[in-house]
Amino acid sequence: MTSLSSKEMDATKKPTNRLVLETQGIGKNYGGKVLLEDINITVKPGELVSILGMSGSGKTTLFNIISGLIKPEQGRILLHGEDVTGETGHVAYMLQKDLLLPYKTIVDNVALPLIIRGEKTDRARVKAAELFDFFGLAGTEDKYPQQLSGGMRQRAALLRTYLFSKDLALLDEPFSALDTITRSSLHQWYLQVMEDIHLTTLFITHDIDEAILLSDRIYLLTGTPSRISCEIVIREPKPRSKEFRISEEFLQYKRKIIEELKTGSL
């Protein structure tokens, strides 16, 4: 992976000490039942924070609230201290599926956020193409999604997500459909990208190992209604080696998370 040029780095934001994201007392009802209750989380500049919970615990609903797609019954969303509850367009949101348009080339898929913001198509393509080498996509500009591997498609989708918002990315299980080797490779790659471009990430997963390997902090979402039952700080520096995965420290984190999830589901 090459380094960003000074021109490309102009688009990145240096981290500050102020919180990037804060959810305050978020509550959400569905069908007369409370799904989420009193959800309070924070994300600091440059962090990767994971939300870990069982299927149906409301993780994606929480992301929809943070992104402004739906409104909560209680609470508010603060982005850099400003209330953006119910407002779209402030954060980038990537789902598990890459959602690349099959009839557009990779460069045209990636350039879509710039075009939506009013850039002329030719200029948007040029700006997007400048980052292809950095994101490991050099040579794919004129290919179509069906011509790329799953890992390369996810890189393209992540670049498109980054161009939508260079500040905070919400990633909803983006690596879950990939094979183990490809997923491990993308884990290391994404952590390096985050560091190089000062990207902050809020990450949904139900994979305990993935959360421990990637995260600075993990919030556990458990219970009915779902609440934040525990916050776990992963203190080992990143990137974490392959040996960390079989270390006693890793197993201690994993045991604690499994126990908390079991307790929270009772």
NUKOLPA-727701 format. One record per residue (C-alpha): residue in three letters; residue number from 1; x, y, z. Coordinates in nm, 2 decimals, always signed. Example, Ala and Ser with C-alpha at 12.3 -4.5 7.8 and 13.67 -1.06 7.14 Angstrom:
2
REC  type  seq       u       v       w
REC   ala    1   +1.23   -0.45   +0.78
REC   ser    2   +1.37   -0.11   +0.71
//
This chain:
266
REC  type  seq       u       v       w
REC   met    1   +0.00   +0.00   +0.00
REC   thr    2   +0.14   +0.34   -0.10
REC   ser    3   +0.14   +0.65   +0.11
REC   leu    4   -0.12   +0.93   +0.05
REC   ser    5   +0.01   +1.22   -0.14
REC   ser    6   +0.00   +1.57   +0.01
REC   lys    7   -0.29   +1.65   -0.22
REC   glu    8   -0.48   +1.34   -0.10
REC   met    9   -0.40   +1.42   +0.26
REC   asp   10   -0.56   +1.75   +0.23
REC   ala   11   -0.89   +1.57   +0.24
REC   thr   12   -0.82   +1.39   +0.57
REC   lys   13   -0.89   +1.53   +0.92
REC   lys   14   -0.64   +1.53   +1.20
REC   pro   15   -0.77   +1.38   +1.52
REC   thr   16   -0.88   +1.60   +1.81
REC   asn   17   -0.95   +1.54   +2.17
REC   arg   18   -1.32   +1.60   +2.12
REC   leu   19   -1.57   +1.31   +2.09
REC   val   20   -1.66   +1.23   +1.73
REC   leu   21   -1.98   +1.06   +1.83
REC   glu   22   -2.20   +1.04   +2.14
REC   thr   23   -2.54   +0.87   +2.18
REC   gln   24   -2.73   +1.00   +2.48
REC   gly   25   -3.01   +0.79   +2.62
REC   ile   26   -3.13   +0.64   +2.29
REC   gly   27   -3.45   +0.45   +2.31
REC   lys   28   -3.65   +0.29   +2.02
REC   asn   29   -3.98   +0.11   +2.01
REC   tyr   30   -4.12   -0.13   +1.75
REC   gly   31   -4.47   -0.27   +1.75
REC   gly   32   -4.55   -0.13   +2.09
REC   lys   33   -4.24   -0.30   +2.24
REC   val   34   -3.92   -0.14   +2.36
REC   leu   35   -3.63   -0.26   +2.14
REC   leu   36   -3.35   -0.03   +2.26
REC   glu   37   -3.33   +0.13   +2.60
REC   asp   38   -3.10   +0.40   +2.73
REC   ile   39   -2.82   +0.34   +2.48
REC   asn   40   -2.51   +0.56   +2.57
REC   ile   41   -2.19   +0.52   +2.37
REC   thr   42   -1.90   +0.74   +2.28
REC   val   43   -1.65   +0.72   +2.00
REC   lys   44   -1.32   +0.92   +2.02
REC   pro   45   -1.12   +1.04   +1.72
REC   gly   46   -0.93   +0.76   +1.55
REC   glu   47   -1.09   +0.48   +1.75
REC   leu   48   -1.25   +0.16   +1.62
REC   val   49   -1.53   +0.09   +1.85
REC   ser   50   -1.74   -0.23   +1.81
REC   ile   51   -2.10   -0.30   +1.91
REC   leu   52   -2.12   -0.67   +1.98
REC   gly   53   -2.45   -0.85   +2.03
REC   met   54   -2.66   -1.15   +1.92
REC   ser   55   -2.88   -1.14   +1.61
REC   gly   56   -3.19   -0.94   +1.67
REC   ser   57   -3.04   -0.73   +1.95
REC   gly   58   -3.10   -0.41   +1.76
REC   lys   59   -2.75   -0.34   +1.64
REC   thr   60   -2.86   -0.24   +1.29
REC   thr   61   -3.15   -0.04   +1.43
REC   leu   62   -2.90   +0.16   +1.64
REC   phe   63   -2.69   +0.23   +1.32
REC   asn   64   -3.00   +0.34   +1.14
REC   ile   65   -3.07   +0.59   +1.42
REC   ile   66   -2.71   +0.71   +1.43
REC   ser   67   -2.71   +0.76   +1.05
REC   gly   68   -3.04   +0.95   +1.07
REC   leu   69   -3.24   +0.70   +0.87
REC   ile   70   -3.49   +0.66   +1.16
REC   lys   71   -3.57   +0.87   +1.46
REC   pro   72   -3.55   +0.74   +1.82
REC   glu   73   -3.84   +0.78   +2.07
REC   gln   74   -3.59   +0.90   +2.33
REC   gly   75   -3.24   +1.04   +2.33
REC   arg   76   -3.02   +1.22   +2.08
REC   ile   77   -2.72   +1.18   +1.86
REC   leu   78   -2.43   +1.42   +1.89
REC   leu   79   -2.16   +1.45   +1.62
REC   his   80   -1.87   +1.67   +1.73
REC   gly   81   -2.10   +1.80   +2.00
REC   glu   82   -2.38   +1.90   +1.76
REC   asp   83   -2.73   +1.74   +1.77
REC   val   84   -2.79   +1.56   +1.44
REC   thr   85   -3.07   +1.33   +1.56
REC   gly   86   -3.29   +1.23   +1.26
REC   glu   87   -3.06   +1.40   +1.01
REC   thr   88   -2.90   +1.21   +0.72
REC   gly   89   -2.58   +1.29   +0.53
REC   his   90   -2.35   +1.33   +0.83
REC   val   91   -2.19   +0.99   +0.85
REC   ala   92   -2.09   +0.72   +0.60
REC   tyr   93   -2.28   +0.39   +0.64
REC   met   94   -2.16   +0.06   +0.48
REC   leu   95   -2.37   -0.25   +0.50
REC   gln   96   -2.26   -0.62   +0.49
REC   lys   97   -2.33   -0.63   +0.11
REC   asp   98   -2.11   -0.41   -0.10
REC   leu   99   -2.41   -0.28   -0.30
REC   leu  100   -2.19   -0.19   -0.60
REC   leu  101   -2.39   -0.12   -0.91
REC   pro  102   -2.33   -0.41   -1.16
REC   tyr  103   -2.37   -0.19   -1.47
REC   lys  104   -2.12   +0.08   -1.36
REC   thr  105   -1.74   +0.05   -1.36
REC   ile  106   -1.55   +0.04   -1.03
REC   val  107   -1.44   +0.40   -1.07
REC   asp  108   -1.80   +0.52   -1.14
REC   asn  109   -1.93   +0.32   -0.84
REC   val  110   -1.67   +0.47   -0.61
REC   ala  111   -1.72   +0.83   -0.75
REC   leu  112   -2.10   +0.82   -0.67
REC   pro  113   -2.07   +1.01   -0.34
REC   leu  114   -1.89   +1.29   -0.51
REC   ile  115   -2.14   +1.31   -0.79
REC   ile  116   -2.43   +1.31   -0.54
REC   arg  117   -2.26   +1.61   -0.37
REC   gly  118   -2.26   +1.80   -0.70
REC   glu  119   -1.92   +1.72   -0.86
REC   lys  120   -1.92   +1.69   -1.24
REC   thr  121   -1.88   +1.32   -1.34
REC   asp  122   -1.54   +1.36   -1.50
REC   arg  123   -1.39   +1.55   -1.21
REC   ala  124   -1.54   +1.30   -0.96
REC   arg  125   -1.38   +1.01   -1.15
REC   val  126   -1.04   +1.18   -1.13
REC   lys  127   -1.07   +1.25   -0.76
REC   ala  128   -1.18   +0.89   -0.69
REC   ala  129   -0.91   +0.74   -0.91
REC   glu  130   -0.64   +0.93   -0.71
REC   leu  131   -0.71   +0.70   -0.42
REC   phe  132   -0.73   +0.37   -0.60
REC   asp  133   -0.36   +0.29   -0.54
REC   phe  134   -0.38   +0.37   -0.17
REC   phe  135   -0.68   +0.15   -0.13
REC   gly  136   -0.52   -0.14   -0.32
REC   leu  137   -0.74   -0.10   -0.62
REC   ala  138   -0.50   +0.01   -0.89
REC   gly  139   -0.59   -0.13   -1.22
REC   thr  140   -0.95   -0.20   -1.14
REC   glu  141   -1.09   +0.14   -1.24
REC   asp  142   -1.25   +0.02   -1.57
REC   lys  143   -1.35   -0.32   -1.45
REC   tyr  144   -1.71   -0.41   -1.34
REC   pro  145   -1.80   -0.55   -0.99
REC   gln  146   -1.86   -0.90   -1.12
REC   gln  147   -1.49   -0.91   -1.24
REC   leu  148   -1.35   -0.85   -0.89
REC   ser  149   -1.30   -1.09   -0.60
REC   gly  150   -1.51   -1.05   -0.28
REC   gly  151   -1.22   -0.88   -0.10
REC   met  152   -1.16   -0.63   -0.38
REC   arg  153   -1.53   -0.55   -0.40
REC   gln  154   -1.52   -0.47   -0.03
REC   arg  155   -1.22   -0.25   -0.07
REC   ala  156   -1.41   -0.06   -0.34
REC   ala  157   -1.71   -0.03   -0.12
REC   leu  158   -1.50   +0.10   +0.17
REC   leu  159   -1.34   +0.36   -0.06
REC   arg  160   -1.68   +0.47   -0.16
REC   thr  161   -1.79   +0.49   +0.20
REC   tyr  162   -1.48   +0.70   +0.28
REC   leu  163   -1.56   +0.95   +0.00
REC   phe  164   -1.91   +0.99   +0.14
REC   ser  165   -1.77   +1.10   +0.48
REC   lys  166   -1.40   +1.13   +0.57
REC   asp  167   -1.48   +1.16   +0.94
REC   leu  168   -1.69   +0.87   +1.07
REC   ala  169   -1.77   +0.54   +0.91
REC   leu  170   -2.04   +0.30   +1.03
REC   leu  171   -1.96   -0.05   +0.92
REC   asp  172   -2.23   -0.32   +0.96
REC   glu  173   -2.05   -0.65   +0.95
REC   pro  174   -1.85   -0.56   +0.63
REC   phe  175   -1.62   -0.87   +0.64
REC   ser  176   -1.87   -1.14   +0.75
REC   ala  177   -1.93   -1.28   +0.40
REC   leu  178   -1.56   -1.32   +0.32
REC   asp  179   -1.35   -1.64   +0.36
REC   thr  180   -1.12   -1.65   +0.67
REC   ile  181   -0.79   -1.57   +0.48
REC   thr  182   -0.94   -1.28   +0.29
REC   arg  183   -1.11   -1.15   +0.61
REC   ser  184   -0.78   -1.16   +0.81
REC   ser  185   -0.60   -0.98   +0.53
REC   leu  186   -0.87   -0.70   +0.51
REC   his  187   -0.86   -0.66   +0.89
REC   gln  188   -0.49   -0.57   +0.89
REC   trp  189   -0.54   -0.35   +0.58
REC   tyr  190   -0.83   -0.16   +0.72
REC   leu  191   -0.65   -0.08   +1.05
REC   gln  192   -0.36   +0.06   +0.85
REC   val  193   -0.60   +0.27   +0.63
REC   met  194   -0.77   +0.40   +0.95
REC   glu  195   -0.43   +0.51   +1.09
REC   asp  196   -0.31   +0.67   +0.77
REC   ile  197   -0.62   +0.88   +0.70
REC   his  198   -0.73   +0.94   +1.06
REC   leu  199   -1.06   +0.76   +1.01
REC   thr  200   -1.29   +0.69   +1.30
REC   thr  201   -1.50   +0.37   +1.28
REC   leu  202   -1.81   +0.24   +1.46
REC   phe  203   -1.83   -0.13   +1.38
REC   ile  204   -2.11   -0.39   +1.41
REC   thr  205   -2.02   -0.75   +1.45
REC   his  206   -2.15   -1.07   +1.61
REC   asp  207   -1.80   -1.23   +1.58
REC   ile  208   -1.62   -1.21   +1.92
REC   asp  209   -1.28   -1.28   +1.78
REC   glu  210   -1.31   -1.01   +1.52
REC   ala  211   -1.42   -0.76   +1.78
REC   ile  212   -1.12   -0.83   +2.00
REC   leu  213   -0.87   -0.82   +1.72
REC   leu  214   -0.99   -0.49   +1.57
REC   ser  215   -1.14   -0.28   +1.85
REC   asp  216   -1.01   -0.02   +2.09
REC   arg  217   -1.33   -0.07   +2.29
REC   ile  218   -1.63   -0.30   +2.27
REC   tyr  219   -1.98   -0.23   +2.38
REC   leu  220   -2.20   -0.54   +2.45
REC   leu  221   -2.56   -0.50   +2.35
REC   thr  222   -2.78   -0.75   +2.55
REC   gly  223   -3.11   -0.81   +2.71
REC   thr  224   -3.48   -0.75   +2.62
REC   pro  225   -3.50   -0.46   +2.57
REC   ser  226   -3.14   -0.43   +2.45
REC   arg  227   -2.91   -0.22   +2.67
REC   ile  228   -2.54   -0.16   +2.68
REC   ser  229   -2.45   -0.41   +2.95
REC   cys  230   -2.07   -0.38   +2.94
REC   glu  231   -1.78   -0.18   +2.79
REC   ile  232   -1.46   -0.37   +2.74
REC   val  233   -1.13   -0.19   +2.66
REC   ile  234   -0.88   -0.38   +2.45
REC   arg  235   -0.55   -0.25   +2.58
REC   glu  236   -0.30   -0.43   +2.35
REC   pro  237   -0.16   -0.20   +2.08
REC   lys  238   -0.26   -0.24   +1.72
REC   pro  239   -0.20   -0.39   +1.47
REC   arg  240   -0.22   -0.71   +1.68
REC   ser  241   -0.01   -1.01   +1.57
REC   lys  242   -0.14   -1.35   +1.48
REC   glu  243   +0.01   -1.47   +1.81
REC   phe  244   -0.22   -1.24   +2.00
REC   arg  245   -0.52   -1.46   +1.89
REC   ile  246   -0.38   -1.76   +2.08
REC   ser  247   -0.25   -1.56   +2.38
REC   glu  248   -0.38   -1.58   +2.73
REC   glu  249   -0.48   -1.21   +2.71
REC   phe  250   -0.70   -1.28   +2.41
REC   leu  251   -0.87   -1.58   +2.58
REC   gln  252   -0.93   -1.37   +2.89
REC   tyr  253   -1.11   -1.11   +2.68
REC   lys  254   -1.31   -1.38   +2.50
REC   arg  255   -1.41   -1.55   +2.83
REC   lys  256   -1.53   -1.22   +2.97
REC   ile  257   -1.74   -1.14   +2.67
REC   ile  258   -1.90   -1.48   +2.65
REC   glu  259   -1.99   -1.46   +3.02
REC   glu  260   -2.13   -1.11   +2.98
REC   leu  261   -2.34   -1.22   +2.68
REC   lys  262   -2.47   -1.52   +2.87
REC   thr  263   -2.56   -1.31   +3.17
REC   gly  264   -2.72   -1.04   +2.96
REC   ser  265   -2.94   -1.29   +2.78
REC   leu  266   -3.09   -1.43   +3.10
//
